[in-house]
């Protein structure tokens, strides 16, 4: 067997753009991980900004005081303990910059950014902040058409090239059926089926098969609306 048939190689037509997307994804995912790590450290410190211990004079052993403070008061498990200051010291709390306080919004944006790079609707990764019943359906259909379908076409072309001889290619072909992924809501499907039955290109059993229902007797008849029958 030829080596090229041992491995199914899929090369996107826009492969240079894919390299750029890979770099963008690396940066976006890296920022998401950094934001998550920042949030973990923040809440490990009881979601409080750092403090400064001010001493009226000259400290002889600042390291001892810093280590003692961190050991007793640092971390969520030590939250709300009463602080005892020595040698006339005072505590000054450093305010948290607004851009750091908005790390939750940053995390949400990174989710959308990663989805945007890979052309995945946010609701598929459980980000339902801007989702509605109507736009979820259309976003799902758009995902199939614009994200999944191009890769399916590449797979079909690769399968047809690798699996069939020249003589077989005229009779056999590989194809993905995505009709199930493109199904609309119940009302839209019923309207489409009604049009198909009335115009004679679908039978009742065709509809029942698509809806995973058992066939019925005389359900394979293709009927045409009387208004469309030519009179003689």
N, C-alpha and C positions, 0 to 999 in steps of 0.2 A: 504494500500500500504506500502511496506517496506520502511523504512527511507532512505535507500541507493538509492531508485529510485526517491526520491523527489528532490535530488540535484545531478547534474551531476558533478562529481569530476574528474578533470584532474590532474594527477600526472606525471610529466616528469620522464622518466627512469633515467635521470641524475640529479635528484633533488638536491643532494649535490653541484653539479657544479652551479646550479641556485642560490644557496645561495651566492656562491662566486661572481657570476656575479652581483647579487644585491648589494653587497658591492662595487664592482668595479664601478657600475653605480652610486652609491651614491657619491663616491669620484669624478668621472669624471663630473657629473652634478654640484656638489658643486663647483668645480674649474671653470666650465664654468660660473656659476652665479657670482663667485667672480671676474672673469675677466671682465664680463659685468659691474659689479658695479664699478670696477676700471676705465674702460673706461668712464663711465658716470661721475665720479668725475673729471677725467682728462679734459674732454671737457667742463664740467661746469666751469672749471678754465681757459678756453680759450686754452686748450691743452698746457699750459705752466708749467714748473716745478716751484718749490717753490723758493722764494727769501729770502735773508738775508739782513736786514738793519744794516749797521755798523755805530757805533757812535764813534767819536774820544775820547770822555770822558766817564763819568759815567752817565748812565741814571737814572733819578729820578722816572720816571713813564713809564716803558717799556710796560705795559699792555695797556695804553692809546694809545701809538704809534701803537702797533700791531692792536688793534681794529680799529683805524682810517684808517690804511692802507687797511685792509681787507674790510672795509665798502666802501671805495672809489674805490679801484682798483681790487678787487677780483671778479671773475666770468666773463663769456663771454659777459654779457651785459655791462661790464665796460672795455672791451678790448680797447687798443690803447688810453687810456686817458693819458694826460700829468701828470707825477708824479712831485709833489712839495716836496722837502726834506727840513728838518729843522735842525738847530743846527749842520751843517757841516756833516750830515750823507751821506753815499754812499750806493748804491744798489749792491749786489753781487748775481748773478743768479746761482742757483745750477743746474749743468748739469744733464740731465736725463740718467740713466744707460741704455745701449743698450738693456738689457733683458727686461726692462720696456717699452722701445720704441717699442718693437716687440710684443705688446699685441695683435695686429691684427692677426699675425701668430699664436699666442697661441689660439685665439678664433677659428681659422680655424682647428687647430689640435684637439681641444676639440670636434668639430662637428664630425670629423672623428673617434675620440676615442669612442664617444657615439654610433655612427653607428656600429662600430666594435663590441662593446659589445652585441648589440641586433641583429647583423647580418643583417643590413639594408644597401643597397647600398647608398652611399652619394647622388646620383642624385635624390633619392626619397625625400630628405629633401632640395631640391633645391641647393645643392652644386655641381655645374657643372664645377668646376675648371679643373678637369682632365677627363671630360666626352667627348666622341665622339659618333657619330651616331651608330657606330658598337658596341662599348663596352657597351653602354647603353642597347641595346637589349639583349646581353648575360648576363649582370649583372641582368637584370630584370628576365630572365629565371632562373638564378642561385638563385635569391631570392625566387622564387616559389618553386624550388626543395629543397633547403637546409634550408630555414627558415620557409616558410608557410606550405609546405607539411608534415613535421613531426608533426606539430600541427593538421593538418587535419586528419592524421592517428589516432592520439589519440582521436579526436572527433568521428571519425567513429567507433572506437572500443567501446567508451563509449556509443554512440547511439545504436549500435547493442546489447550491453549487457543490456541496460536499457529499450529499446522499444519493443524488440521481445522476445517471448517465445522460448523454445527449439524447438518446432514444426515449428515455423515461421522462425527461423534462417536459415533453409535450403532453404526457398523460398524468403525471404525478407532480404534486407540489406540496410544500409545507406552508401552512397558514395558521395564524392565531385568530381565534374567534373571540372578540371582545364585546360582543353584543350584550352579554350579561353585565359587564361593567358600565355600559352606557345606558342601561335601563333607567328611565325616568321614574317619577312618582306614579302612584297607582292610577290617578286620573289621566295623566298623559299617556300611559301605556294603553289604557282602555280606549281612548280616543284613536290612537294609532291602530289598534287591532280592529276597531270598528271600520275605519277607512279601508284597511286591507281586506276585510271580509266583504264589504259592500262593493269593492272594485274587482273582486274575483281573483286576487293574487295571494290570498290567504284563506285557509279553511278553518272551521271551528277547532279541529284537532291540532292544526298548526299553532293556534293561539294557546290551547290547553298544554301543548308540549312545552312552549316557551315559559308558561307559568307553572311548570312541574305538576300538571294535573293529568289524570288518566284520560285516555281517549274515550269518546262516546260513539255509539252506533250512528251510522250515517253522518259522522262528523268530518269525513274526508271529501265532502262535496264542495266544489268551488262554485259559488253562486255570484251572479252579477246583478246589481241594482237594475230594476225594470226600466228606469229612465235612461239607462245607458245602452239598452238593447235597440239595435237598428230596426225600424219598422219596414215592412215590405207591402 
